[in-house]
Structures are given as structure tokens and as C-alpha cells.
Amino acid sequence: MLRGLLPWFLRALRLPAYRSAATDVCVAAACGDPLMSESTERDERHLARMQRKKAIIDERIANSPNECGLLLVLTGNGKGKSSSAFGMLARALGHGMQCGVVQFIKGRNSTGEELFFRRFPEQVRYHVMGEGFTWETQDRQRDIAAAEAAWAVSRQLLQDPSVQFVVLDELNIALKHGYLDLDQVLSDIQARPPMQHVIVTGRAAKDEMIELADTVTEMGVLKHAFQAGIRAQKGVEL
């Protein structure tokens, strides 16, 4: 009833007959608008749900006081493994951490991440050790020699307590093809300084690497531009 009387009342006062959100709220509340009531109940349920969730999360945080160096493995056939690793590298730089990068397979062409992170030589030791993708080199012995040289550099980073963050890009591929001794790689990673974080990327991660890791993410493919005949783009893949 109030909704119908309001414009008449405004006309009687010769005031502009406009509607605002505040007017609607007042009218709806006075009229017992079922839509408003439903919205209020929904807001209250949301508040209660978020309060319960916060209590659970706060408890889990309180029960997780420890900090230590983590091993993260990014694997799977989908795009984003190296991209995620270099995103975390940028985050580490923001915290002033000393970092190291070893790229095992990539190497023939310069990439945007290399061009960018080489701007910070005082914080990032950047090593491109690959000879290119395996279907480009077509030389197993050459690939093995490149992988072994890359692991020698990786071991130096893993043994250096001043290095707080290490990216071993496409290491999983080198292990998949048997270019490196898996047991030796795992042993070197386990023996690293206690507060050093290590990110290992590449599809087909070995089960032993997954078992050793603290966090593992598998990137899946739902859709990829290359399937539609679109080549790798600067800023996206390059």
C-alpha cells in the first residue's frame, strides 16, 4: 500500500517523484517485501558461513607455526608450469631473496622471462643450459651432456645457503628421458639448505619426485590456441 501512496504523497508536496535505492529499501521493509526478506536471509547465511570458515582457517594457521624450505613440483600437459614458477620467482625478488634459475631444455631462443630476470643480476643467477627441445636437437648424447652440465650448476645453487629460491625449469623432462640419474638428483635436492625453496617444472614428473615434494600441481589441458593453428606468442609462451 505504501508503494502506491508514495508518488501521490510526493505530488501533493510538489516534490520530484524519484525513486532511489534508499527509498526502495524503506518501502520494501515497510511492506514486508518477500524479495528483500529473502536477500536479508541470504546475507545472514553468508555471514554465518564465512564466520565458520574463518574460524576453521584461523585454527589451521595457528596449528601450522613451522616454516621451512619447500619443494614444489609443477607438472602436467597443460600450459602454465614455467609461467607459475617465474611468477613465484618475481614474488621472491619482491621479498629481496637471492635466487637462482637453471633452464634444462629451453635455450635455443631467448624468452621474455630471461630478458626480464637478467635485469636483476644482483639477485638472480640465471643459467640457460638447454640445447633446445628434444625434437629439435635430435641428438641424445648432446642432450645428456647439456643436462649433466646443467645439473652441475644446479648442484652449486642447491649447496649455497645464501640462495633462498631455485627454479629448475624443465628438469622433469631431463629426468623423463633418462639424461640424469634420478637418485642423485633427489639426493642433492634433499641435502639443500633447510630454508631454500626449490621449484621443479616439466611434464611427466617422476613418481619419486612427486613423493618427495611438499606441493604438487598438475596443469591440465582444456583448450589451447596451438590446437587452432596459432603459434607461440610473445608475452604468453615466449
C-alpha positions in Angstrom: 0.0 0.0 0.0 2.8 2.4 0.9 4.4 1.8 -2.5 1.3 3.1 -4.2 0.8 6.1 -1.9 4.4 7.4 -2.1 4.2 9.0 -5.6 0.8 10.6 -4.7 2.3 11.9 -1.4 5.2 13.4 -3.3 3.0 15.0 -5.8 0.9 16.6 -3.0 4.1 18.1 -1.6 5.1 19.1 -5.2 8.4 17.3 -4.8 10.1 15.3 -7.6 8.7 11.8 -7.8 12.0 10.0 -8.0 13.0 6.5 -6.7 16.2 5.7 -5.1 17.7 2.6 -3.6 17.2 4.0 -0.2 13.5 4.7 -1.0 13.0 1.2 -2.3 14.6 -0.3 0.8 12.4 1.7 3.1 9.3 0.8 1.2 10.2 -2.8 0.9 11.0 -3.0 4.6 7.7 -1.3 5.5 5.7 -3.5 3.1 7.4 -6.7 4.1 8.7 -7.3 0.6 9.5 -11.0 0.3 12.4 -10.3 -2.1 14.0 -8.1 0.5 13.4 -10.6 3.2 15.0 -13.3 1.1 18.0 -11.1 0.4 18.5 -10.4 4.1 18.3 -14.1 5.0 20.8 -14.9 2.3 23.2 -12.2 3.6 22.8 -13.6 7.1 23.5 -17.2 5.9 26.6 -15.9 4.0 27.8 -14.1 7.1 27.4 -17.2 9.3 29.1 -19.4 6.7 32.1 -17.1 6.3 32.4 -16.8 10.1 32.6 -20.6 10.4 35.1 -20.8 7.6 37.3 -18.1 9.1 37.3 -20.0 12.4 38.5 -23.2 10.7 41.2 -21.4 8.7 42.4 -19.4 11.7 42.7 -22.7 13.7 44.6 -24.3 10.9 47.0 -21.4 10.7 47.5 -21.4 14.4 48.3 -25.1 14.2 50.9 -24.6 11.4 53.6 -22.5 13.0 56.5 -24.0 11.2 58.5 -22.6 8.3 60.9 -24.5 6.1 62.2 -24.6 2.5 59.7 -26.2 0.2 60.0 -28.4 -2.9 57.2 -27.6 -5.4 56.6 -29.6 -8.5 54.7 -28.2 -11.4 53.8 -30.9 -13.9 51.1 -32.0 -16.4 50.4 -31.4 -20.1 48.7 -28.1 -19.7 50.2 -24.6 -20.2 51.4 -22.7 -17.1 54.2 -24.7 -15.4 57.1 -22.4 -16.1 54.8 -19.4 -16.0 53.8 -20.3 -12.5 57.4 -20.9 -11.5 58.6 -17.5 -12.8 55.6 -15.8 -11.1 56.9 -17.2 -7.8 60.4 -16.1 -8.7 59.1 -12.5 -9.2 57.4 -12.8 -5.8 60.7 -13.9 -4.2 62.5 -11.0 -5.7 59.9 -8.7 -4.2 60.9 -10.0 -0.8 64.6 -9.3 -1.5 65.5 -13.0 -1.8 68.6 -14.3 -3.6 67.5 -16.6 -6.4 68.9 -19.0 -9.0 67.4 -20.3 -12.3 68.6 -23.2 -14.4 66.7 -24.0 -17.6 67.4 -27.5 -18.8 65.7 -27.9 -22.2 64.9 -24.4 -23.4 67.8 -22.5 -24.7 67.8 -22.0 -28.4 65.6 -18.9 -28.4 65.6 -16.1 -25.9 62.4 -15.8 -23.8 60.6 -12.9 -22.1 61.4 -14.3 -18.6 65.1 -14.5 -19.4 65.2 -10.9 -20.8 63.3 -9.7 -17.7 65.1 -11.5 -14.9 68.6 -10.8 -16.3 67.8 -7.2 -15.3 68.4 -8.2 -11.7 71.9 -9.7 -11.7 72.4 -8.8 -8.1 69.5 -11.1 -7.1 69.2 -13.7 -9.8 71.8 -16.1 -11.1 70.2 -17.0 -14.5 71.6 -20.0 -16.4 70.2 -21.2 -19.7 71.8 -24.6 -20.2 69.5 -26.4 -22.7 70.2 -27.0 -26.3 66.5 -26.7 -27.3 63.6 -29.0 -27.4 64.5 -32.7 -27.8 62.7 -32.9 -31.2 65.0 -30.0 -32.4 68.3 -31.3 -31.2 67.7 -34.9 -32.3 71.0 -35.9 -30.6 70.6 -37.9 -27.3 74.3 -37.7 -26.3 74.4 -34.0 -26.9 71.2 -33.6 -24.7 72.8 -35.8 -22.0 75.9 -33.7 -21.9 73.9 -30.5 -21.7 71.7 -31.9 -18.9 74.8 -33.0 -16.9 76.3 -29.6 -17.2 73.1 -28.0 -16.1 72.9 -30.3 -13.1 76.4 -29.3 -12.1 75.3 -25.7 -12.0 72.1 -26.7 -10.2 74.1 -28.5 -7.5 76.1 -25.4 -6.8 72.9 -23.4 -6.2 71.4 -26.2 -4.1 74.6 -26.2 -1.9 74.7 -22.5 -1.4 72.9 -21.3 1.8 72.8 -17.7 0.5 70.5 -18.8 -2.3 66.9 -18.9 -1.0 64.9 -19.7 -4.1 65.8 -22.0 -7.0 63.9 -22.7 -10.2 64.9 -25.9 -12.1 62.9 -25.3 -15.3 62.1 -28.5 -17.3 64.1 -30.7 -15.0 61.3 -33.2 -15.2 61.8 -33.6 -19.0 65.5 -34.3 -18.5 64.6 -37.0 -15.9 61.9 -38.4 -18.1 64.4 -39.1 -20.9 67.0 -40.5 -18.6 69.5 -37.7 -19.1 70.3 -37.6 -15.4 70.5 -40.1 -12.6 67.2 -39.7 -10.6 68.6 -40.9 -7.3 71.4 -38.4 -7.5 69.0 -35.6 -8.3 66.7 -36.4 -5.4 69.6 -36.8 -3.0 71.0 -33.3 -4.0 67.6 -31.7 -3.6 67.1 -33.3 -0.2 70.5 -32.1 1.0 69.9 -28.5 0.2 69.9 -25.8 3.0 66.8 -26.1 5.2 65.2 -22.8 4.3 65.8 -23.0 0.5 62.8 -23.2 -1.8 63.0 -25.3 -5.0 60.6 -25.2 -7.9 60.8 -28.1 -10.4 58.8 -27.8 -13.7 58.1 -30.0 -16.7 55.5 -32.6 -17.7 55.8 -36.3 -16.7 57.2 -35.8 -13.2 58.7 -38.9 -11.8 56.7 -40.6 -9.0 59.7 -40.3 -6.7 59.9 -36.6 -7.3 56.2 -36.2 -6.6 56.6 -38.3 -3.4 59.5 -36.0 -2.2 57.7 -32.8 -3.0 55.7 -30.7 -0.5 53.4 -29.3 -3.0 52.5 -30.7 -6.4 50.3 -29.1 -9.1 49.3 -30.8 -12.3 48.3 -28.5 -15.1 45.6 -29.9 -17.4 44.6 -29.0 -20.9 41.0 -27.9 -21.5 41.8 -25.8 -24.6 45.0 -24.5 -26.2 45.4 -21.9 -29.0 48.1 -24.1 -30.7 45.3 -26.7 -31.4 43.7 -24.0 -33.6 46.9 -23.3 -35.5 48.0 -20.3 -33.5 51.8 -20.2 -32.9 53.5 -19.2 -29.7 53.1 -15.6 -28.8 55.4 -13.1 -27.1 54.3 -12.4 -23.6 52.2 -15.6 -23.5 54.6 -18.5 -24.4 57.7 -16.6 -25.4 
